[in-house]
Amino acid sequence: MNPVLTRLLKLIIEAQQSQDRRLAILEEEESRESTDDASLLQEIESLLGLLESPMSSNPFPGIPPMPSDIV
C-alpha cells in the first residue's frame, strides 16, 4: 500500500478515536449534570412542600409545652 495513503488512514483513525473519546467525556458530564439537576430539583420541591404546609402550633411535638406557654 502507498505510504501516503497508509499515513492518511492512520490519521483518520486517530482523529475518529479522539472524537469518540471527547464524545464519551461529554456524555459522562451531561449524565453527571443531569443527576445533579435532579437532586437539586428534588431538594427544591421538598423545601417548597415545607413552605406550603403550615407548621403546627407546637414545632417540637415530642416536647411538652412549658408552663409559661400554656395560656
VMD Tcl script that draws the C-alpha trace (Angstrom):
set ca {
  {0.00 0.00 0.00}
  {1.12 3.52 -0.71}
  {2.87 5.02 2.40}
  {0.99 8.31 1.98}
  {-2.36 6.51 1.99}
  {-1.28 4.41 4.97}
  {-0.36 7.56 6.91}
  {-3.61 9.26 5.88}
  {-5.69 6.29 7.03}
  {-3.81 6.22 10.33}
  {-4.51 9.93 10.89}
  {-8.20 9.45 10.06}
  {-8.45 6.56 12.53}
  {-6.68 8.57 15.26}
  {-8.99 11.54 14.66}
  {-12.05 9.29 14.90}
  {-10.79 7.73 18.15}
  {-10.09 11.17 19.58}
  {-13.58 12.32 18.62}
  {-15.08 9.19 20.21}
  {-13.20 9.89 23.46}
  {-14.39 13.50 23.53}
  {-17.96 12.39 22.90}
  {-17.74 9.85 25.75}
  {-16.43 12.57 28.09}
  {-19.25 14.94 27.10}
  {-21.87 12.24 27.62}
  {-20.44 11.47 31.07}
  {-20.51 15.16 32.03}
  {-24.11 15.51 30.81}
  {-25.10 12.46 32.82}
  {-23.47 13.88 35.94}
  {-25.13 17.27 35.42}
  {-28.49 15.59 34.88}
  {-28.10 13.74 38.19}
  {-27.09 16.98 39.94}
  {-30.09 18.78 38.41}
  {-32.44 16.02 39.56}
  {-31.05 16.22 43.11}
  {-31.44 19.99 43.18}
  {-34.98 19.78 41.83}
  {-35.89 17.21 44.48}
  {-34.45 19.42 47.23}
  {-36.30 22.48 45.90}
  {-39.59 20.56 45.76}
  {-39.02 19.37 49.33}
  {-38.40 22.93 50.54}
  {-41.46 24.20 48.66}
  {-43.50 21.49 50.35}
  {-42.33 22.78 53.73}
  {-43.40 26.30 52.78}
  {-46.82 25.14 51.60}
  {-47.68 23.10 54.70}
  {-48.12 25.32 57.74}
  {-46.24 24.33 60.87}
  {-48.26 23.09 63.80}
  {-48.59 25.36 66.81}
  {-46.05 23.12 68.55}
  {-42.92 22.95 66.35}
  {-41.47 20.30 68.69}
  {-44.28 17.76 69.09}
  {-42.21 15.40 71.23}
  {-41.51 18.05 73.87}
  {-44.33 19.08 76.21}
  {-45.08 22.83 76.37}
  {-43.56 24.90 79.15}
  {-46.00 26.22 81.77}
  {-45.40 29.76 80.52}
  {-46.57 28.64 77.04}
  {-49.96 27.45 78.34}
  {-52.45 30.30 78.25}
}
mol new
graphics top color blue
foreach p $ca { graphics top sphere $p radius 0.5 }
foreach p [lrange $ca 0 end-1] q [lrange $ca 1 end] { graphics top cylinder $p $q radius 0.2 }
display resetview
